[in-house]
């Protein structure tokens, strides 16, 4: 089966000082559809940089990133924005919800950008709120929700566009233990039942314990890649 994501010999060099910093160093990796994968390692190892490159939020200095056979590593910005909109869902550590919109409207927003009809947007957003077990929070704004509830809205928003895969950057970092367990159980169930592909960057052991594949980075390079049955 062809890989959903195929990164080949990617390197990312930052020139913030007189000494170039290699955030990612000649790294190659493939991700198949339906995986529940965690990219792990110490702070500064390149986890977030790798996630951003796989999601087209950043471009590699060299190397290629293919998604469904499409090379996104050299796309024009306008084409990349459109590609991300229709193919990639994002979940961030800080939730990144729009404060003035309700939970329902936050989930709708990505579909509004896709120019889907209001009827379709509302139906899909309500369906996702039900899946997240927060249907009763549809009319609440982010400031009226707990951290765990906000992150559930963020996951629902990431799923709303029916993306090819979801990238989650330290999604549990601001959550308590109960919220973390509930969120991870929810995402694992969505992965199993809907075959949704999740890729995490994390240093949270609880996420690592749930993941079925652990890719460990040190100094921008993969040092181990373990798949669990």
Secondary structure, 3 states (H helix, E strand, C coil): CCCCEEEEEEEEEECCCCCCEEEEEEEEEEECCCCEEEEECCCCCCHHHHHHHHCCCCCCCEEEEEECCEECCCCCHHHHHHHHHHHEEEECCCCCCCCCCEHHHHHHHHHHHCCCCHHHHHHHHHHHHHHCCCHHHCCCEHHHCCHHHHHHHHHHHHHHCCCCEEEEECCCCCCCHHHHHHHHHHHHHHHHHHCCCEEEEECCHHHHHHCCEEEEEECCEEEEEEECC
